[in-house]
Amino acid sequence: MNTSVRSSRHVEQHFTGGDTVRDVVIGMSDGLTVPFALAAGLTGAIASSGIIVTAGLAEIAAGSIAMGLGGYLAAKSDAEHYASELKREEQEIVDKPAAERLEITELFAGYGLSSNESAPVVEALASRPEQWRDFMMRFELGLEKPDPRRSLRSALTIACSYVVGGFVPLTSYMVTSDAAVALKVSVAVTLTALVIFGYVKGRFTGARPIRSALQTAAIGSIAAGAAFGIARLIG
């Protein structure tokens, strides 16, 4: 009997790596697009692959550091904001318990529960200050407790993804001295990478994979084409 109950138990599977995927998307999409546009733009004005590689490597280094630092500061700001709101919510529970109880009742009313139906839950939460606070943080303010290690992990994920993405369009310039040939190879390789990355991103984020792949490739192509055209006009 117990075995059949266990075997028929409904188990929900949810993807829980949303923050990491977001960081990879941020780093990889910029890493594929920005150095690609830079290399294409420089090819429009410079015939030497060596100069393009040097500029591309400098951009990858600067871009990965800037993007990684941005990710670190964003995650750090989220943690500081959560801590500030947590402290404020704790104080409000002490100073304005009646108002906080009313807020819980109103929250449940939004789900169709009457005040009489939600009263037992309100009283139960009111007798547990920490759970009360956590409930208000999540359902009133929409804030989840951040992972204390997220800041550094976010910075490293974004920076590494940027570097990996950045080397895709730059590799062809490293293996041939003819910038025109390198550009053609870079376009083919990078567009393929953008399509694959966009497709995988769509699968992870729940978007339509084909549409995500085409959008990602289109954005990269527009950026590179614009950079190449501007360099040609100026040059």
Secondary structure, DSSP 4 states (H G I P E B T S, - for coil): -HHHHHHH---------HHHHHHHHHHHHHHHHHHHHHHHHHHTT--BHHHHHHHHHHHHHHHHHHHHHHHHHHHHHHHHHHHHHHHHHHHHHHH-HHHHHHHHHHHHHTTT--HHHHHHHHHHHHT-HHHHHHHIIIIIS--PPPPTTHHHHHHHHHHHHHHHHHHHHHHHHHH-SBHHHHHHHHHHHHHHHHHHHHHHHHHHHTS-HHHHHHHHHHHHHHHHHHHHHHHHHH-
